[in-house]
Amino acid sequence: MSREWTASSFSVYPGATVDPEASARYDGFKVIRGGAYDNTGNNTAMYRGFFAAKAALPRIGFRCAQDAP
């Protein structure tokens, strides 16, 4: 199992409060989801995180998918 990039840009969940300056620092970040066994304590399939879209990171991949005909 690995974490995967999503097409979603990072934003806080509705109803959450965040400093506008802090929010601006995350511009261009994409959401990652899933789990990977890496001893960080985030070993769950429900994990949600975010990184800069240009980042190349170990244990984060992507899935190729196509709509069914």
Sine and cosine of phi, psi and omega as CSV:
sin_phi,cos_phi,sin_psi,cos_psi,sin_omega,cos_omega
0.00,0.00,0.62,-0.78,0.03,-1.00
-0.63,-0.78,0.29,-0.96,0.11,-0.99
-0.98,0.21,0.49,-0.87,-0.05,-1.00
-0.74,-0.67,0.60,-0.80,0.13,-0.99
-0.91,0.41,0.54,-0.84,0.15,-0.99
-0.90,-0.43,0.15,-0.99,0.06,-1.00
-0.99,0.11,-0.09,1.00,-0.08,-1.00
-0.98,0.19,0.75,-0.66,0.15,-0.99
-0.96,0.26,0.56,-0.83,-0.02,-1.00
-0.94,0.34,0.70,-0.71,0.20,-0.98
-0.45,-0.89,0.38,-0.92,0.00,-1.00
-0.96,0.29,0.39,-0.92,0.03,-1.00
-0.91,0.41,0.52,-0.85,0.03,-1.00
-0.82,0.57,0.69,-0.73,0.01,-1.00
1.00,-0.03,-0.25,0.97,0.02,-1.00
-0.99,0.16,0.51,-0.86,0.04,-1.00
-0.96,-0.28,0.62,-0.78,0.02,-1.00
-0.53,-0.85,0.58,-0.82,0.05,-1.00
-0.90,0.43,0.79,-0.62,-0.01,-1.00
-0.83,0.56,-0.57,0.82,0.04,-1.00
-0.91,0.42,-0.67,0.74,0.03,-1.00
-0.90,0.43,-0.64,0.76,0.01,-1.00
-0.88,0.48,-0.62,0.79,-0.01,-1.00
-0.91,0.42,-0.50,0.87,0.02,-1.00
-0.92,0.40,-0.36,0.93,-0.04,-1.00
-1.00,-0.10,0.16,0.99,0.05,-1.00
-0.89,0.45,0.76,-0.65,-0.03,-1.00
1.00,0.01,0.04,1.00,0.04,-1.00
-1.00,0.05,0.55,-0.83,0.03,-1.00
-0.89,-0.45,0.44,-0.90,-0.02,-1.00
-0.99,0.15,0.62,-0.78,0.19,-0.98
-0.89,-0.45,0.51,-0.86,0.01,-1.00
-0.66,-0.75,0.34,-0.94,0.08,-1.00
0.95,-0.32,-0.17,-0.98,-0.05,-1.00
-0.77,-0.64,0.39,-0.92,0.08,-1.00
-0.48,-0.88,0.70,-0.71,0.02,-1.00
-0.98,0.18,0.97,-0.23,-0.01,-1.00
-0.65,-0.76,0.31,0.95,0.06,-1.00
0.88,0.47,0.42,0.91,0.03,-1.00
-0.99,-0.10,-0.15,0.99,-0.07,-1.00
1.00,-0.03,-0.13,0.99,0.02,-1.00
-0.98,-0.18,0.69,0.73,-0.09,-1.00
-1.00,-0.09,0.93,0.37,0.01,-1.00
-0.64,-0.77,0.53,-0.85,0.03,-1.00
-0.94,0.33,-0.21,0.98,-0.03,-1.00
-1.00,-0.08,0.12,0.99,-0.05,-1.00
-0.88,0.48,0.65,-0.76,0.12,-0.99
-0.72,-0.69,0.81,-0.59,0.03,-1.00
-0.60,-0.80,-0.16,-0.99,-0.01,-1.00
-0.41,-0.91,0.52,-0.85,0.06,-1.00
-0.55,-0.83,0.26,-0.97,0.10,-0.99
-0.87,0.50,0.68,-0.73,-0.07,-1.00
-0.88,0.48,-0.41,0.91,-0.02,-1.00
-1.00,0.06,-0.04,1.00,-0.07,-1.00
-0.95,0.32,0.67,-0.75,0.15,-0.99
-0.94,-0.33,0.94,-0.34,-0.13,-0.99
-0.80,-0.59,0.57,-0.82,0.05,-1.00
-0.93,0.36,0.50,-0.86,0.04,-1.00
0.93,0.36,0.23,0.97,0.10,-0.99
-0.84,-0.54,0.85,-0.53,-0.04,-1.00
-0.82,-0.57,-0.38,-0.93,0.07,-1.00
-0.54,-0.84,0.34,-0.94,-0.02,-1.00
-0.90,-0.43,0.74,-0.67,0.10,-0.99
-1.00,0.00,0.81,-0.59,-0.03,-1.00
-0.64,-0.77,0.41,-0.91,0.02,-1.00
-0.63,-0.78,0.61,-0.79,0.07,-1.00
-0.90,0.44,0.58,-0.81,0.04,-1.00
-0.93,0.37,0.57,-0.82,-0.01,-1.00
-0.92,0.39,0.00,0.00,0.00,0.00
